[in-house]
Amino acid sequence: MSSKYISPWIFTTTNCNLECPYCYVKQDGREMSDETYERVNEVFLKMLESGEKDFVIYRLAGGEPLLMYKKWKPHIDKFLKDSKGKGFVSVITNLTCLTDDMIDAFRDMPVGFGVSLDGYSYSKPYHNGESSAEVVKANIDKLLKIGKEVEISSVIDKNSFDDIDKLAEWIAERNISWGVYLDHFFCGEMDLNVIVSKMIQVLDILYAHDYDIMNKFKFGNIKITSTYEGCTAGEKLITVFVNGDIYPCQTTIYKEPICNIFDTDDIIGELKKQNKYKLGYNFTLPEKCQNCSIADICGGGCKENNKEINKNYTCDILKAVILYMMKLEIKKGDK
């Protein structure tokens, strides 16, 4: 894909049917209006028409975007039609609300799915505390059956980490992309060595299944392929909140916006001149990272939430796991 792309993370709603302990979104009943969807399409389609961007990739998120399926579906259909093959859509979902009608509609849509699944047995609880894991796994298989691209996201926390090896087996059998993420909001909950040992076990399972670790696996939002860009928040990845406010990262939605989509036709210009956040066009690699052995791969990691206070914990984990990933790739090449 061309480097001239932009991927807006679009908050369809702040409502959700689950209660994840690490979620940064307040479930306060807000929903994106038809007027805002129309303005989003207008702004990003204009980027394609003018040649400013070669591709636009919508990331429909929330809250839970499938709760708002009937609201956003006609706007997304129009975006895909008017983009003339240069628009793509990824639904960032917990996948618990998938229906047969949705499956029928998605069958012929150029849409992929980023699905949250934190553990094999216990994952993202409903409001009553029950795990959503079995429902999510069954719905993933339904999407795979109709040929949809699915990428799994798993956030490491103490509740779901014990059987991540079983999850690795399940994912490897389906040969689907997988990202495992450190929870920056609760750093230090688990012993560093426990995480590293478990992740080495996970990687060994993937390797044994001949899984493409280099291209299909991410740890802490890092791939070891040389073409991987890492976090592009505030530049190629931006956020459009339910009211049209523009942010550089989806985790900054309760801070000060850079602008509002109704107030400007030049979002890229606003991103380039903003100085509220050390992200995107004004990001510089922290001094501590400049001599790091994996700096070129890591790129500084999560630029907004992995603050200096966390780095002594997270960076040691990242180094150990990333270097083991590289070791397995070298081992594969020697076969």
Secondary structure, DSSP 8 states (H G I E B T S, - for coil): --S-EEEEEEE-BS--SB--TT--------B--HHHHHHHHHHHHHHHHHTS-SEEEEEEESS-GGGGHHHHHHHHHHHHHHTTT-EEEEEEE--SS--HHHHHHHHTS-EEEEEE---SS--S-BTTS---HHHHHHHHHHHHHTT--EEEEEEE-TTT-TTHHHHHHHHHHHT-EEEEEE-GGGTTSS-HHHHHHHHHHHHHHHHHTT--HHHHEEETTB--STT-----BTTTEEEE-TTSEEESSGGGTTS--SEETTT-S-HHHHHHH--SSS-GGG----GGGTT-TTHHHHTTSSTTTS-HHHHHHHHHHHHHHHHHHHHHHHHHHT-
